[in-house]
Amino acid sequence: MPVPMRTVALALSLVLTAPLAFAQGPTPEPDAAPAPTPPVTQSPLPDAGPPPPPPPPPAAPTEPSKDPFGEPLTLTAKPIVFVKGNGTWDTAYETLQGAFKIVNGYLDKAGVKPSGPAMTIYTQADDTGFSFQAAVPVAEAPKDTPPQGVGIGQSPAGKALKFVHRGSYDSMDNTYEAITNHLDEKKLEAQDLFVEEYQTDLVTTPEDKLVVTVYVPIK
């Protein structure tokens, strides 16, 4: 508890007047022994407790993603087997899974092996829905005519930008928003279609573990 200033002043006045009062008193006998000085005791310091823990080490800097974002390239046309369809964004994931099951079933029955990752070619899209081709590239087009509903064609070709999405299909909205901002910033105009290429199997991979490459053809 801090000592009040007025108490300090009073103590100083006593110290300063003490010699004067002693000089005015009777002279002590020469043989008189001085009064013993009382021992000085020190109050123990309060326990400060354990020392504070050291500050945590600085957080390691987050490593920037090495995935390409807006990388320019040229797409090469490939033979594809596909199924056309339409869907709404609310059920897009399930719609595409169903379409790829049809394509994969046909390829298995025809003994044709895919030559690359499956892809969705979006040929039209608006706020509510889309038209698409669920396509699988093949080294050579099947010789036999495919059943009704299954088509044979070519994948898109030409100049495009490459983007990568990791995570759930629903969270791709964030990726496409970033793509739109990138196009606006670079003042680039996209064509009326875009392509999703699935580095992980859209049918069998857990939905939150998807890796999707998005190709945006540029005019």
Buried (B, 14 or more C-beta within 10 A) or exposed (E): EEEEEEEEEEEEEEEEEEEEEEEEEEEEEEEEEEEEEEEEEEEEEEEEEEEEEEEEEEEEEEEEEEEEBBEEEEBEEBBBBBBBBEBEBEEBBEBBBBBBBBBBEBBEEBEBEBEEBBBBBBBEBEEEBBBBBBBBBBEEEBEEEBEEEBBBBEBBEEEBBBBBBBBEBEEBEEBBEBBEEBBEEEEBEBEEBBBBBBBBEBBEEEEEEBBBBBBBBBE
